[in-house]
């Protein structure tokens, strides 16, 4: 085995380990592959011992100077590359390979993440925008209501089974990292899904064409994640919303709606499926009623 193929082989084994033992999604594995390939191409490292502190420092400078359409590579994006490299180094250390300690890699500091939101009035217009007299409109209404009721990620809603148990107002969903959580359907979402299923049954189910023959999709909503993004964009325009609206914006509205009405942070974390509560805390900046009331009560006004 050549020295070059030695590190490439270790990378392949790491990706397999990430997928099987760590249970990461295929998308995560693909991203790690892309990030690590870029590092190996830049560093020209031939074996684990070639990864030195100087090599990583030079690589970080190179990343920081990469040109993009918006200027240079964002710090947040640079961190994705570093996270992948750090995970790879941890794997190498676990294998007993002599290489750079993963602990020396510190992530770049980034500004606080901002949240894209629409107003409650705009949300209502969005949810009411589909024409439910049409089958496609009823489906789209069911998708929108389910997204807002559950806070599901777009990939999660596209994977919901058609035989979802609607006798209960709750169901389990498998999210990021293969973690299972419970989500809940509002009466509006439950009612719209039932109407959608009744209408699709009347039309003979949810047929799709494949390899020249008709098959039946077992998913509740037989659409792609890209289709859901287009659907929401379409109805946002129809509802007269000038801001960019995505499935994740609806997820943000789900979280802020809960917190604004008194839900505790830990419960919202569980409903969203966040592994770390720090990820959920970003919503508190836009839902803290006490701060708003304090400003309203105590801030001086010019007479």
Helices and strands as residue ranges (DSSP letters): H 3-20, H 26-43, G 48-50, H 53-64, E 67-68, E 71-72, H 75-94, G 102-104, H 120-128, H 135-150, H 154-158, E 170-174, G 176-178, E 180-184, H 187-202, E 207-210, E 213-216, H 225-238, H 247-260, H 265-272, H 277-280, G 281-286, H 289-298
